[in-house]
Amino acid sequence: MKKYTYTESKDTRSGFGAGLLEAGKEDENVVALCADLIGSLKMNDFIKAFPERFFQIGIAEANMMGIAAGLTIGGKIPFTGTFANFSTGRVYDQIRQSIAYSDKNVKIAASHAGLTLGEDGATHQILEDIGLMKMLPGMTVINPCDYNQTKAATLAAAKHKGPVYLRFGRPVVPVFTPEDQEFVIGEALMLNPGTTVTILATGHLVWEAICAGEELETLGIDAEIINIHTIKPLDEKAVLTSVAKTGCVVTAEEHNRIGGLGDSVAQLLAKKMPTPQEYVAVNDSFGESGPPSALMDKYGLNADAIVAAVLRVLKRKVVI
């Protein structure tokens, strides 16, 4: 098992803020819009550097999406900023009609996604957003795992032509990916080669998958761990190559088990390589108020849950 260590923990939303500032320096067409959540989205440094390229829309998320779509007509590259719940469910019609259908070059920056929003409770803890956004034709869906990868993903999104949904979180999490990494949209990252089982993880669950891999090693299980930072387009070659070798797969995500990464993988495997699969995800329920770590434990989104899923799927594995 390849060893991963970290020296600090930082929130992924700060990675977005750092990436937005750098993207603004690289391209004068990058602009930012916010729905009254500047501090939460870490947009302060961008505003300080480029005040004329920032638009405070207020608590009017639907208007923000329409304005962003309009800005692209003049060649601007707008990043919209608000919580993931308000970036998707509240404004789905505007995104569908004004951005996705029209193939507008809007980058939807969605913070505070999933259960780790914590104490704000179920009304804000959206667990359906990946499913909502990946169903839109032409929408790229990115869910990075730590501060450095979120910064790199933001820069990649700015260069990408077409609408992007960029999902990140509220809490501090281990920073373990390289500071100078190249982020290639649609290209999964091999974290640990293995032969016994494939673990496909995204977002905050990537670090949990690494921790699970270390525990599995003590049980004599050689896990192949892959970071699926781009859920759409899915790196089909990486998934199929790995599963062909291991013969079984576990998917791990901070999302409803319906409509997320797990379902994308299951659809691919059903068509091209039927394989035993187990999900680590929220089991078709809303969340609740509580500390992020306690919620992740209660809803089975941690290393222990991944280990348990691996043990289940190995019992279903066909040995030839």
C-alpha positions in Angstrom: 0.0 0.0 0.0 1.4 3.4 -1.0 1.7 5.6 2.0 0.0 9.0 2.0 0.7 11.6 4.7 -0.4 15.1 5.3 1.0 18.0 7.3 -2.1 20.2 7.4 -5.8 20.3 7.0 -7.6 23.0 5.0 -11.1 23.4 3.6 -11.7 22.8 -0.1 -13.6 26.0 -0.4 -10.4 27.9 0.4 -8.8 26.0 -2.5 -11.5 27.4 -4.7 -10.8 30.9 -3.5 -7.1 30.5 -4.2 -7.8 29.0 -7.6 -10.3 31.8 -8.5 -7.7 34.5 -7.7 -5.1 32.8 -9.8 -7.5 32.2 -12.7 -8.4 35.9 -12.6 -4.7 36.8 -12.9 -4.3 34.5 -15.8 -7.3 35.6 -17.8 -8.9 39.1 -17.6 -12.2 37.6 -18.8 -12.7 35.7 -15.5 -15.4 37.3 -13.4 -17.2 36.3 -10.3 -20.7 36.5 -9.0 -22.0 35.7 -5.5 -25.3 35.3 -3.8 -24.4 37.1 -0.5 -21.9 34.5 0.6 -18.5 36.1 -0.1 -16.8 34.9 3.0 -18.2 31.4 2.8 -17.0 31.0 -0.8 -13.6 32.6 0.0 -14.0 35.2 -2.8 -12.5 38.0 -0.8 -9.0 37.9 -2.4 -10.5 37.9 -5.9 -12.6 40.9 -5.0 -9.7 42.8 -3.5 -7.6 42.2 -6.6 -10.4 42.7 -9.2 -13.2 44.7 -7.7 -14.5 45.7 -11.1 -14.9 42.1 -12.1 -17.1 41.1 -9.2 -20.9 41.3 -8.9 -22.7 40.9 -5.7 -26.2 39.7 -6.6 -27.6 39.2 -3.2 -30.0 36.4 -2.2 -31.3 36.0 -5.7 -29.7 32.8 -7.0 -31.9 32.5 -10.1 -31.0 36.0 -11.2 -27.3 35.2 -10.7 -27.5 32.2 -13.1 -29.2 34.3 -15.7 -26.7 37.2 -15.4 -23.8 34.7 -15.6 -25.3 33.2 -18.8 -25.6 36.7 -20.2 -22.0 37.6 -19.4 -20.7 34.7 -21.5 -22.2 36.3 -24.6 -19.6 39.1 -24.2 -16.8 36.6 -23.8 -16.6 36.6 -20.0 -15.9 33.5 -18.0 -18.3 33.8 -15.0 -17.9 31.8 -11.8 -21.1 31.8 -9.7 -20.8 31.3 -6.0 -23.2 30.0 -3.4 -24.0 26.9 -1.3 -24.4 23.6 -3.3 -28.1 23.5 -2.3 -28.8 26.9 -3.8 -26.5 26.3 -6.8 -28.6 23.4 -8.0 -32.0 22.6 -6.6 -33.1 26.2 -6.1 -32.1 27.3 -9.6 -32.4 24.1 -11.7 -34.7 25.6 -14.3 -32.4 28.5 -14.9 -29.3 26.3 -15.2 -31.1 23.9 -17.6 -32.6 26.6 -19.8 -30.1 29.4 -19.7 -26.8 27.6 -19.2 -26.9 23.9 -20.2 -29.4 24.1 -23.1 -27.6 27.1 -24.5 -24.1 25.6 -23.8 -23.0 28.8 -22.0 -19.5 28.9 -20.5 -20.6 29.3 -16.9 -18.7 27.8 -14.0 -21.1 26.9 -11.1 -19.0 26.9 -7.9 -20.9 25.0 -5.3 -19.7 25.1 -1.7 -20.9 23.4 1.5 -22.0 20.2 -0.3 -23.1 17.0 1.4 -23.4 16.1 5.0 -20.2 17.9 6.1 -22.1 21.2 5.9 -22.9 20.0 9.4 -25.0 21.9 11.9 -27.1 23.7 9.3 -29.1 20.5 8.9 -30.9 18.6 6.2 -32.4 21.6 4.4 -28.9 22.7 3.5 -27.1 19.4 3.2 -27.9 18.6 -0.4 -27.1 15.0 -1.3 -28.7 15.0 -4.8 -26.7 17.6 -6.6 -24.3 15.4 -8.5 -27.3 13.5 -9.9 -29.1 16.7 -10.8 -26.1 18.2 -12.6 -24.8 15.1 -14.4 -28.2 14.6 -16.0 -27.8 17.9 -17.9 -26.4 17.4 -21.4 -23.0 19.0 -21.8 -22.5 19.7 -18.1 -19.1 18.7 -16.7 -19.2 17.6 -13.0 -16.1 17.9 -10.8 -15.8 16.9 -7.2 -12.2 17.4 -6.0 -10.8 15.8 -2.8 -8.6 18.4 -1.0 -7.4 22.0 -1.0 -4.7 21.6 -3.6 -6.9 19.6 -6.0 -9.8 22.1 -5.7 -7.4 24.9 -6.6 -6.2 23.0 -9.6 -9.7 22.1 -10.6 -10.8 25.7 -10.5 -8.0 26.7 -12.8 -8.9 23.8 -15.2 -12.6 24.8 -15.1 -11.7 28.4 -16.1 -9.8 27.0 -19.2 -12.5 24.5 -20.1 -15.0 25.6 -22.8 -18.6 24.8 -21.6 -20.6 24.7 -18.4 -19.0 23.2 -15.3 -20.4 22.2 -11.9 -17.5 22.4 -9.4 -18.5 20.9 -6.0 -16.5 21.4 -2.8 -17.1 21.5 1.0 -17.1 23.4 4.2 -14.9 21.5 6.7 -11.1 21.2 6.9 -9.8 18.0 5.5 -6.3 16.5 5.0 -4.2 18.1 2.2 -2.4 15.2 0.6 -2.3 15.8 -3.2 0.7 17.7 -4.7 0.6 21.5 -4.6 1.9 21.7 -8.3 -0.4 19.0 -9.7 -1.8 19.1 -13.2 -5.6 18.7 -13.2 -7.0 17.0 -16.3 -10.8 17.0 -16.5 -12.1 13.5 -17.1 -8.8 11.7 -16.2 -9.0 9.7 -13.0 -5.9 9.4 -10.7 -4.4 6.1 -9.6 -3.6 6.4 -5.9 -2.6 2.9 -5.1 -2.3 -0.1 -7.6 -3.9 -3.3 -6.3 -5.2 -6.6 -7.4 -7.9 -7.7 -5.0 -10.6 -5.0 -5.2 -11.2 -1.6 -6.8 -12.1 1.3 -4.7 -13.4 4.3 -6.7 -13.8 7.4 -4.4 -14.6 11.0 -4.9 -14.5 14.2 -2.9 -14.0 13.9 0.9 -14.2 10.1 0.6 -10.9 9.9 -1.2 -8.9 10.3 2.0 -11.2 7.8 3.8 -10.5 5.4 1.0 -6.8 5.8 1.6 -7.3 5.1 5.3 -9.4 2.1 4.4 -6.7 0.8 2.1 -4.2 0.8 4.9 -6.6 -1.2 7.1 -7.4 -3.6 4.3 -3.6 -4.2 3.9 -3.4 -5.5 7.4 -6.1 -8.1 6.5 -4.1 -9.2 3.4 -6.4 -7.4 1.0 -4.6 -5.5 -1.8 -6.9 -2.6 -2.8 -6.6 -0.6 -5.9 -7.7 3.0 -5.0 -8.6 5.5 -7.7 -9.6 9.2 -7.2 -12.6 9.9 -9.5 -12.4 13.7 -9.3 -14.4 14.1 -12.5 -17.8 12.3 -12.3 -18.8 13.5 -15.8 -17.2 12.7 -18.1 -16.3 9.6 -16.3 -12.9 8.0 -17.0 -14.4 4.8 -18.4 -11.0 3.4 -19.5 -9.6 3.7 -15.9 -12.6 2.1 -14.4 -12.8 -0.8 -16.8 -9.1 -1.5 -16.8 -9.1 -1.6 -13.0 -12.2 -3.7 -12.6 -11.0 -6.2 -15.3 -8.0 -6.8 -13.1 -9.7 -7.0 -9.6 -13.1 -8.4 -10.4 -15.1 -6.3 -8.0 -15.6 -2.7 -7.0 -16.6 -0.4 -4.2 -17.7 3.2 -4.9 -17.5 5.8 -2.2 -19.1 9.3 -2.2 -20.7 11.9 0.1 -23.9 11.8 -1.8 -27.2 9.9 -2.1 -26.5 6.4 -3.3 -29.1 7.1 -6.0 -27.8 9.2 -8.9 -24.2 9.8 -7.9 -20.8 8.3 -8.8 -21.9 4.8 -7.9 -24.8 4.8 -10.4 -22.5 6.2 -13.1 -20.1 3.3 -12.5 -22.9 0.7 -12.3 -24.4 1.9 -15.6 -21.0 1.6 -17.3 -20.3 -1.9 -15.8 -23.9 -3.1 -16.7 -23.2 -2.3 -20.4 -19.6 -3.4 -20.7 -18.4 -5.5 -17.8 -21.0 -6.8 -15.3 -19.2 -6.9 -11.9 -20.1 -7.2 -8.2 -20.3 -3.7 -6.8 -21.0 -2.2 -3.3 -21.9 1.4 -2.6 -20.6 3.6 0.3 -23.1 6.5 0.2 -26.1 7.9 2.0 -28.9 5.3 1.8 -31.7 7.3 0.2 -32.3 9.7 3.1 -31.9 13.3 4.1 -29.3 14.3 6.6 -29.6 16.0 9.9 -28.0 18.6 12.1 -24.7 17.6 13.8 -20.9 17.9 13.7 -19.6 16.8 10.3 -17.5 14.0 11.6 -20.4 12.6 13.7 -22.7 12.7 10.6 -20.1 11.0 8.4 -19.9 8.2 11.0 -23.6 7.9 11.5 -24.4 7.7 7.8 -21.6 5.3 7.0 -19.3 7.6 5.0 -15.9 6.7 6.5 -13.0 4.3 6.3 -14.7 1.7 8.4 -17.7 1.7 6.1 -15.4 1.3 3.1 -13.7 -1.7 4.7 -17.0 -3.3 5.4 -18.2 -2.7 1.8 -15.0 -4.3 0.6 -15.5 -7.4 2.7 -19.1 -7.7 1.4 -18.2 -7.4 -2.2 -15.3 -9.9 -1.9 -17.9 -12.5 -0.9 -19.7 -11.9 -4.2 -16.6 -11.9 -6.3 -16.5 -14.6 -9.0 -13.1 -16.4 -8.8 -12.2 -18.2 -12.0 
